[in-house]
Amino acid sequence: MEEKENYAHEITQKINNLIPKIKYGTLRFYGEWFGRPMDNFHQITKAESKENLLIVHFSKKEILSIISPEEFKISEKEFIIKKSKGLIWQWYYYGFEVIEKNLMTYNYYVNNNKNTLVIMPEKNVTNKMANENEIAFEIC
């Protein structure tokens, strides 16, 4: 089986070169809104990569980790990553202190593949089966 190209590093460079003009807005993971549509706005502060993992940091200390991202469009007007092998969205429960007990996690997995790249907290983790027919991640 042929190994797909690793785009995490390329996407990291693209994101960091566009800050602060990069697209910001409401988030969708595999077709699911985070919160209500257009109810909140998330702004990227930096990105980094390790191996085939893209790690995106947001202004309210949220972190999005995307495993093996592919097929992307990133600019001032759009932010789409069409495919991935899963993603982990971590945020602190809004309105509460930014401390460990208030850390919330969505773990989207693809084809029952387990995440081995991101260390997950022991509490407040919601595991979700990703709808692979939808865009893996987008900022609307």
Order of alpha helices (4+ residues) and beta strands (2+ residues): alpha-beta-beta-beta-beta-beta-beta-beta-beta-beta-beta-beta
